[in-house]
Amino acid sequence: LKKICHQLEDEKNHSGVAPGAKQGLYESKFDFCDRQEPSIVALTQFISQSIFTASAKANQDFWQQGENYTIDIYNSWCHITRKNGIHYTHNHGNSAWSAVYYIDIGSSDMETADGVTRFYNPIQSSYDDPGTRWCTQNSAFDMPCQNGLLSVFPSWIYHGQQLYTGDDPRYVVAVNSKVHHVAKN
C-alpha cells in the first residue's frame, strides 16, 4: 500500500482539494479504492464490511428486519504525511460514514499527540462548572495510533490530524461512504 501511495504521488495524482486545510502532506485523488491491485481490493472489502457493521449497529432500531443495505465507498484517498505535516479540523459533508486506515503511523505518539487523529465533541458548551464537566472535559478524543487500525466514524464528526514531527512518513487511507437501501427482488 505504501508503494502505491508513492506511485500516485510520483504520477502527480493530487486531489487539489482544500489545500489550505493541510500542510506538509500529499493527498491523492479521491479514487484510491477504485484501483484493482489485490492489496487495495482486500482493504476496500475490509473497510466496506467494517462500515456496514458500524452503520448496522448504529441503526439497529431504525432498519427494518430483513431489509438489505449496501455500502458505497464513493471517495477514497491516501495521505503521506511528512515532518511538520498537519491536517486542520474538518468534517466530511455529503457522506454518511467515513473511515481512516492507518497503513504506517511513522513516529506518531499518543503521549505527545504527535500526528494523532483528534476527534471533537459536537457539543460545545460556553459555560464550565462541575455540572458541565461531562461535556467540557470530553471535548476531544485522540484516536490511538497503530499500524493496521481502522477508525470508522460518522462523517459529520469534526476531526483533524495533529502536527506530525516524525522523520519517517506517516501513511493513511481515508474513505467516505453512503449507505443505500437495496430493493427486494
N, C-alpha and C positions, 0 to 999 in steps of 0.2 A: 504493500500500500504506500509506503514511503517513496519507493521508486516511482510509482505512478504520479504521486504528488509532484515530485521533481520534474518528471517528464512534462506534465502540464505547465509548470512554471517555465520550463525551457522553451515550450511552444508558444509562450506569451498568451496563454489561455487564462486571461484575467477577467474577473467579474465586472470590474469598473463600477460597482455599486457602492454608494455611500463612502467614498474614500476618506472623508473627514472623520468617520466614526472609528477608524482603525489606523494604526501606525505600526510600522516595523513588522508587518506580516503580509504574506502572499495569500490571496483568496482566488480560487479557481472560478470559472463559470459555473452556473448552477445546474450542471448536468452530470455530475460525478457518478452517480449511481446508474446512469444510462449506459455506461460502458460495460462491455461483455467479458472483461477479464474475470477469470474464476474467483479471484480474491474479492473483487467488488461485488460479483453476483452473490457470493456467500454472505458478505457483510450486509448487503441490501436485504436479503431474506431475513437475517437475524434482526436487523433494525425494524423491518416491517412487522415481524411477529411480535417483537417487544412493544412496539407502539400499539398494536392491536390488543395485546394483553392489558396494557395500562388503560387504554380507552374503554375496553370492555369492563374493567373493574370500576373505573370512574362512572360509567354509565349503566351499571348493573340494575339500577332502579328505573331506568328510562328506556332501555332497549327491550323490545318485545321478544319474548322467548320464541325460539325457532326462526327468527329473522336472521338474515345474513348481512354482514358488513365486510367491507374491504378497505384496506389502507392504500392510499395513493400518495407515494412519495413523489411530489412534483418539483421540488427543488432539492438539490444536494450539491455540496461543495467541499473542498478541502482547504485547510489553513496550514501554512507553515509559518510559525511564529519564531522570529529570531530575537536576539538580545535587544532589550528595551522595547519589545513589541507589546501592543495593548489593543483591546477592542472595547470601546466605550459602551456604556449601558444602552441597551436597545431591547426591543421585543420583535416578534415575527408576525406582523399583521397578515391577514388573509390566509390564515393557516389554523388548523385545529391543534396539532401536536408537533413538537419539534424534538430533535434529539442531537446529542453530541457524542461521538465515539472517539475515545482517546486512543489513538494509534500508539503514540510515544509521547510521554509527558515531559521529556527532556529533563530539565533540572527543576521543574515545578516543585513547590514545597508548601505543604499545608500550614506549617508553623508560622511561616512568614507571609503566607498568602501569595507567594511569588508564582504568577502565571495561573492561578486557580480560576475556575469559573465561579462567579458570585451571582447568586440569585437574590432578588429583592422582594420583600414582602409588599404586596399591593396595598395593604392597609397602612396608611401613613397618618400618624397622629400628630397634631400640633400642640399636644399637651403631654407632660410627663410627670407622673407621680406614682406612688405604689399601686394605684388602681389600673394603670395603663402599662405596667412593665411587661405584661404578656405580649404586648404589641411592640413597644419601643425597644425592648431588649432582644427581640427576634426580628429585627428589621432586615437582616440579610443572612444568607446561608452560603457558605463556601463548599462547593462540591469536592469531596475527596478526590485527589488526583491519583490515577492508577492506570497503567497501560492495560488496554483491553476493556476498560469500563465503558458502559453505555449509560448515558443520562437521558431519560425521556421526561419531557415536561410540557404542560400546556403552553402553547405559543404566545399567549398574552402575558406571561410572566417576564418581567424585565430582568435582564441578566447582562453580564459582560465578563470579559477576560481581564483579570488584573494584570498590572505591569509584570512582564516576564523579563528577568535579568540573567537568565541562564546562557551559557556559552553554546550548548547543544540545542539544535532546533526542537521545537515542540510541534507535534503533528496531530491534527484532529480532522474528522469528517463530520459535517453537520447536515441535517435534513429538515425540511418542512413537509408536512403531510396533511392530507384531508381524509376524512372518513366518509365513505359512500355506502348507502343502503343498496343492497343487491336485490332486485326484484325476484320473487319466487317464480319458478317455471310453471 
